[in-house]
């Protein structure tokens, strides 16, 4: 059981890393749009805030799934 929990935690961390990588790429794309003068500073800040909110939402969802799976694995 402990080994399975270790595997589940590793998979959850992989999911969190993937979400953060997507956030990094999205913010990079927004900054590129800003450099090309396709959006203004207000739009840039609004987009970054929205990206962060979405990132936080999915990381919280991963953490909740991890907690559920850990408790499920520890049941007898």
N, CA and C atoms as a LAMMPS dump frame, in Angstrom:
ITEM: TIMESTEP
0
ITEM: NUMBER OF ATOMS
228
ITEM: BOX BOUNDS ff ff ff
-5.0000000000000000e+02 5.0000000000000000e+02
-5.0000000000000000e+02 5.0000000000000000e+02
-5.0000000000000000e+02 5.0000000000000000e+02
ITEM: ATOMS id mol type element x y z
1 1 1 N 0.824 -1.197 0
2 1 2 C 0 0 0
3 1 3 C 0.86 1.249 0
4 2 1 N 1.909 1.225 0.805
5 2 2 C 2.788 2.394 0.869
6 2 3 C 3.445 2.646 -0.486
7 3 1 N 3.801 1.568 -1.173
8 3 2 C 4.41 1.721 -2.495
9 3 3 C 3.409 2.304 -3.492
10 4 1 N 2.159 1.869 -3.405
11 4 2 C 1.13 2.409 -4.301
12 4 3 C 0.906 3.899 -4.025
13 5 1 N 0.918 4.274 -2.753
14 5 2 C 0.746 5.694 -2.409
15 5 3 C 1.91 6.501 -2.957
16 6 1 N 3.107 5.946 -2.876
17 6 2 C 4.283 6.63 -3.419
18 6 3 C 4.123 6.843 -4.926
19 7 1 N 3.618 5.83 -5.621
20 7 2 C 3.401 5.927 -7.063
21 7 3 C 2.343 6.997 -7.37
22 8 1 N 1.26 6.999 -6.58
23 8 2 C 0.183 7.967 -6.796
24 8 3 C 0.692 9.388 -6.565
25 9 1 N 1.484 9.576 -5.516
26 9 2 C 2.038 10.917 -5.239
27 9 3 C 2.96 11.359 -6.368
28 10 1 N 3.737 10.421 -6.903
29 10 2 C 4.629 10.752 -8.011
30 10 3 C 3.827 11.167 -9.247
31 11 1 N 2.757 10.448 -9.523
32 11 2 C 1.902 10.789 -10.663
33 11 3 C 1.234 12.152 -10.461
34 12 1 N 0.804 12.438 -9.237
35 12 2 C 0.183 13.733 -8.946
36 12 3 C 1.19 14.858 -9.143
37 13 1 N 2.416 14.641 -8.704
38 13 2 C 3.445 15.669 -8.899
39 13 3 C 3.71 15.873 -10.389
40 14 1 N 3.695 14.798 -11.159
41 14 2 C 3.846 14.921 -12.616
42 14 3 C 2.721 15.745 -13.218
43 15 1 N 1.517 15.555 -12.715
44 15 2 C 0.378 16.344 -13.189
45 15 3 C 0.524 17.81 -12.834
46 16 1 N 0.973 18.089 -11.606
47 16 2 C 1.181 19.492 -11.198
48 16 3 C 2.26 20.148 -12.05
49 17 1 N 3.319 19.412 -12.339
50 17 2 C 4.397 19.951 -13.178
51 17 3 C 3.875 20.247 -14.578
52 18 1 N 3.052 19.354 -15.122
53 18 2 C 2.485 19.567 -16.456
54 18 3 C 1.615 20.823 -16.482
55 19 1 N 0.801 21.016 -15.432
56 19 2 C -0.055 22.202 -15.373
57 19 3 C 0.804 23.464 -15.301
58 20 1 N 1.867 23.418 -14.493
59 20 2 C 2.743 24.597 -14.389
60 20 3 C 3.465 24.868 -15.7
61 21 1 N 3.845 23.832 -16.432
62 21 2 C 4.482 24.028 -17.737
63 21 3 C 3.516 24.676 -18.725
64 22 1 N 2.262 24.262 -18.682
65 22 2 C 1.249 24.87 -19.553
66 22 3 C 1.079 26.336 -19.189
67 23 1 N 1.065 26.629 -17.865
68 23 2 C 0.961 28.026 -17.416
69 23 3 C 2.136 28.847 -17.952
70 24 1 N 3.341 28.298 -17.845
71 24 2 C 4.53 29 -18.322
72 24 3 C 4.429 29.293 -19.822
73 25 1 N 3.997 28.312 -20.597
74 25 2 C 3.853 28.505 -22.038
75 25 3 C 2.788 29.542 -22.368
76 26 1 N 1.678 29.516 -21.638
77 26 2 C 0.598 30.473 -21.887
78 26 3 C 1.052 31.892 -21.564
79 27 1 N 1.748 32.064 -20.46
80 27 2 C 2.237 33.4 -20.097
81 27 3 C 3.267 33.872 -21.112
82 28 1 N 4.088 32.958 -21.605
83 28 2 C 5.063 33.314 -22.637
84 28 3 C 4.348 33.794 -23.904
85 29 1 N 3.265 33.109 -24.28
86 29 2 C 2.493 33.521 -25.454
87 29 3 C 1.879 34.903 -25.257
88 30 1 N 1.391 35.177 -24.044
89 30 2 C 0.812 36.494 -23.756
90 30 3 C 1.888 37.569 -23.858
91 31 1 N 3.071 37.28 -23.342
92 31 2 C 4.162 38.258 -23.415
93 31 3 C 4.585 38.504 -24.867
94 32 1 N 4.553 37.447 -25.694
95 32 2 C 4.858 37.624 -27.115
96 32 3 C 3.831 38.535 -27.781
97 33 1 N 2.55 38.354 -27.441
98 33 2 C 1.515 39.232 -27.987
99 33 3 C 1.742 40.67 -27.542
100 34 1 N 2.186 40.855 -26.323
101 34 2 C 2.463 42.19 -25.802
102 34 3 C 3.617 42.828 -26.571
103 35 1 N 4.656 42.047 -26.854
104 35 2 C 5.812 42.567 -27.599
105 35 3 C 5.423 42.976 -29.017
106 36 1 N 4.471 42.241 -29.604
107 36 2 C 4.03 42.539 -30.965
108 36 3 C 2.965 43.63 -30.997
109 37 1 N 2.659 44.192 -29.833
110 37 2 C 1.68 45.278 -29.697
111 37 3 C 0.268 44.846 -30.129
112 38 1 N -0.016 43.565 -30
113 38 2 C -1.35 43.077 -30.345
114 38 3 C -2.31 43.223 -29.16
115 39 1 N -1.749 43.308 -27.95
116 39 2 C -2.57 43.543 -26.76
117 39 3 C -1.89 44.619 -25.917
118 40 1 N -2.669 45.238 -25.034
119 40 2 C -2.13 46.266 -24.16
120 40 3 C -1.689 45.675 -22.829
121 41 1 N -1.129 46.554 -21.981
122 41 2 C -0.656 46.101 -20.68
123 41 3 C -1.801 45.597 -19.807
124 42 1 N -2.942 46.272 -19.872
125 42 2 C -4.092 45.839 -19.071
126 42 3 C -4.525 44.43 -19.471
127 43 1 N -4.56 44.184 -20.778
128 43 2 C -4.938 42.851 -21.252
129 43 3 C -3.911 41.81 -20.816
130 44 1 N -2.635 42.2 -20.819
131 44 2 C -1.578 41.279 -20.4
132 44 3 C -1.769 40.891 -18.932
133 45 1 N -1.983 41.871 -18.067
134 45 2 C -2.158 41.579 -16.644
135 45 3 C -3.429 40.772 -16.389
136 46 1 N -4.489 41.109 -17.102
137 46 2 C -5.746 40.385 -16.942
138 46 3 C -5.571 38.923 -17.368
139 47 1 N -4.871 38.706 -18.491
140 47 2 C -4.649 37.344 -18.982
141 47 3 C -3.779 36.549 -18.012
142 48 1 N -2.733 37.175 -17.48
143 48 2 C -1.86 36.47 -16.536
144 48 3 C -2.623 36.097 -15.274
145 49 1 N -3.469 36.997 -14.794
146 49 2 C -4.277 36.698 -13.607
147 49 3 C -5.238 35.546 -13.884
148 50 1 N -5.861 35.566 -15.05
149 50 2 C -6.801 34.5 -15.404
150 50 3 C -6.086 33.159 -15.547
151 51 1 N -4.903 33.181 -16.154
152 51 2 C -4.111 31.956 -16.296
153 51 3 C -3.755 31.4 -14.924
154 52 1 N -3.395 32.295 -13.981
155 52 2 C -3.035 31.847 -12.637
156 52 3 C -4.236 31.249 -11.914
157 53 1 N -5.412 31.849 -12.086
158 53 2 C -6.626 31.325 -11.45
159 53 3 C -6.929 29.921 -11.979
160 54 1 N -6.818 29.745 -13.282
161 54 2 C -7.074 28.433 -13.885
162 54 3 C -6.048 27.413 -13.393
163 55 1 N -4.785 27.833 -13.319
164 55 2 C -3.729 26.948 -12.829
165 55 3 C -4.01 26.512 -11.401
166 56 1 N -4.365 27.463 -10.541
167 56 2 C -4.659 27.145 -9.141
168 56 3 C -5.832 26.172 -9.038
169 57 1 N -6.835 26.367 -9.9
170 57 2 C -8.016 25.498 -9.884
171 57 3 C -7.628 24.049 -10.189
172 58 1 N -6.824 23.855 -11.221
173 58 2 C -6.477 22.489 -11.615
174 58 3 C -5.476 21.847 -10.66
175 59 1 N -4.584 22.621 -10.069
176 59 2 C -3.67 22.063 -9.082
177 59 3 C -4.459 21.641 -7.843
178 60 1 N -5.445 22.442 -7.444
179 60 2 C -6.292 22.064 -6.309
180 60 3 C -7.073 20.79 -6.619
181 61 1 N -7.531 20.664 -7.86
182 61 2 C -8.257 19.454 -8.26
183 61 3 C -7.348 18.227 -8.194
184 62 1 N -6.096 18.377 -8.639
185 62 2 C -5.133 17.274 -8.565
186 62 3 C -4.89 16.894 -7.111
187 63 1 N -4.732 17.9 -6.242
188 63 2 C -4.507 17.624 -4.826
189 63 3 C -5.7 16.91 -4.198
190 64 1 N -6.911 17.306 -4.566
191 64 2 C -8.107 16.655 -4.03
192 64 3 C -8.182 15.202 -4.498
193 65 1 N -7.885 14.963 -5.76
194 65 2 C -7.883 13.585 -6.273
195 65 3 C -6.82 12.746 -5.576
196 66 1 N -5.664 13.354 -5.322
197 66 2 C -4.594 12.652 -4.614
198 66 3 C -5.044 12.268 -3.212
199 67 1 N -5.664 13.187 -2.489
200 67 2 C -6.124 12.901 -1.131
201 67 3 C -7.17 11.782 -1.145
202 68 1 N -8.089 11.833 -2.092
203 68 2 C -9.106 10.778 -2.197
204 68 3 C -8.466 9.413 -2.46
205 69 1 N -7.51 9.385 -3.38
206 69 2 C -6.869 8.117 -3.736
207 69 3 C -6.043 7.579 -2.578
208 70 1 N -5.35 8.471 -1.85
209 70 2 C -4.578 8.019 -0.702
210 70 3 C -5.474 7.397 0.366
211 71 1 N -6.604 8.063 0.646
212 71 2 C -7.515 7.514 1.654
213 71 3 C -8.127 6.199 1.168
214 72 1 N -8.388 6.088 -0.119
215 72 2 C -8.942 4.852 -0.685
216 72 3 C -7.928 3.709 -0.551
217 73 1 N -6.663 4.018 -0.797
218 73 2 C -5.633 2.968 -0.709
219 73 3 C -5.366 2.532 0.719
220 74 1 N -5.584 3.417 1.682
221 74 2 C -5.323 3.07 3.073
222 74 3 C -6.479 2.311 3.73
223 75 1 N -7.637 2.251 3.067
224 75 2 C -8.746 1.483 3.617
225 75 3 C -8.421 -0.014 3.572
226 76 1 N -8.978 -0.702 4.517
227 76 2 C -8.727 -2.161 4.555
228 76 3 C -9.833 -2.898 3.848
